[in-house]
Amino acid sequence: NCCTPEEVDAVVPALARRLAGTGVRFGAYANLQAPGADGVWRRRPELTPDVYASRAARWAAQGASLVGACCGSGPEDIAALASRAGGPARTIVASPNAKEIP
C-alpha cells in the first residue's frame, strides 16, 4: 500500500512464490508520486499511464489477481489498466460506506 512501483516489482514474485498452492489471492498497486525538492509530492513524469499499466500487467502475470493504482493516479491510469486487462475499468471507493462505481 502506497509504496513505489519498484517496491511492488520486488515483492510480487516473492509473494506469489510464498502463496503458491494456498488459494490465497493478492493484489498489487503502487504510488505514482514522489516528493520534489520542495517537499511537495507530485506525479513521477516517467510513470505515464502506459508505462504504469505495463508494470501492472507484469504483476498480474506474476500472480496478482487484482491490480490498481494509488496516490497520484487518475482516470487515464485506470483506463490504461483496463485496456491491458481487456475489460471495463471498475473503481472501488475505500471508505466506511464503500460502494462500487461503474
Secondary structure, 3 states (H helix, E strand, C coil): CCCCHHHHHHHHHHHHHHHCCCCCCCEEEECCEEECCCCCEEECCCCCHHHHHHHHHHHHHCCCCEEEECCCCCHHHHHHHHHHHCCCCCEECCCCCCCEEC
